[in-house]
Amino acid sequence: MISQKLVMPGEVLSEDILPVPAKPSVPLKLGPGLRHTPPSTVTTTFAGLLGVDRKKNAIWVEHNTGKYIPIPNDVVIATIHHSSTDYFHCSLAPYTSLALLPHLAFESATKKTRPQLSSGALIYARVVSASKYQDPEVACFNPSTGKSEGMGELKGGMVFDVSLGFARRLLLNKSKDEGGLVVLEEVGDQLAFEIAVGRNGWVWVKAESIAGD
């Protein structure tokens, strides 16, 4: 169950707000809008709705600012800007630094079998690392399994942008009462389609026909 409350920048979250995992070994996952100060202080960095998912032991601040800030483990839709010797350079959002995608950061990729992506190609990837001191890095496979798990080049279809808050709700895969959306289920009852939702506010949809798109 996901609970929410309004918070302002600089608030120190009390221990009773933080989720308590069923297993003590499960670490607390901090999402956007929160800063951890050792040993156990968690402070909000901007205003919004505080989301707490006790099942996943995760907490974050929901906001609808226009700028996407990459966070490790975020799934994103990116546009290939150009390629260099070892990397594809990808755009995650307008007017932000380009993200780095290693040429071999794909399932079973080698120097001979790696994808040949041209400028303007779309990819579905996961943020591997991000900080304010260096460009973010993304990958198109799960390093734990070595599998793509749906990530890679997105061919055909259409791309449109939504608010960051709406993108997060689409990714929740929860019922309406739990803070999720039922729009995808409703559309799926009417036609078959593929969809990829990026935490950076981009949505890719592909249907069997242009009319379906």
Salt bridges, closest charged atoms under 4 A:
GLU62 OE1 - ARG168 NE 3.89
GLU107 OE2 - LYS147 NZ 3.92
